[in-house]
């Protein structure tokens, strides 16, 4: 009997299926997924584990029914997104915690993880933007200060899980080392697209807690928007990203 048929499918995307085998979370990659993609994700996640942050542990990498899989510690609980939906009056309380967790992430170092700047430069070059726009974005990126802080790369309300043991952060495949403000700009974009009523409050709160100038974080927005282009899920999202790319500067 197929191993997959013995498990409970709990989530799915174009690239992976996530199952519950009763004890662990099992991330099953689609049949056309390259082995290098799977091993890179497992290695990146394992390196983040070494920082001591509260994240699920990678237990095993193997093939299940001919498909590559990463078997991980199962973290039960409620996402911060769901908690917010149930208790919208506590939005600022959740945002406070959300920002504090991100600051804790940025306090860590993982020197063997890929560099954010290199990743973003590749993303800019892969877009269908014209050469002038690519040059402008690449020049802006190159001018940004080089930092080595741990960045989640996809930090969102959906990737923070709350349970009786505390708070856990999941989905580390996009983790990089680099400038924390780039990570914040990415989170701001994600919030703007899904929770526009929270985006500005989040950015104000982060800048206040980290003593960072808002304009400095906003300077990353065109770069991060360009890097997000191919992941746009609707024409509306694509239009918003292109508007951010076209912003020259902020007051």
Secondary structure, 3 states (H helix, E strand, C coil): CCCHHHCEEEEECCCEEEEECCCEEEEEECCCCCHHHHHHHHHHHHHHHCCCCCCCCEEEEEEECCEEEEEEECCCCEEHHHHHHHCHHHHHHHHHHHHHHHHHHHCCCCCCCCEHHHHHHHHHHHCCCCHHHHHHHHHHHHHCCCCCEEECCCCCHHHEEEECCEEEECCCCCCEEECHHHHHHHHHHHHHHHCHHHHHHHHHHHHHHHCCCHHHHHCCHHHHHHHHHHHCCCHHHHHHHHHHHCCCCCC
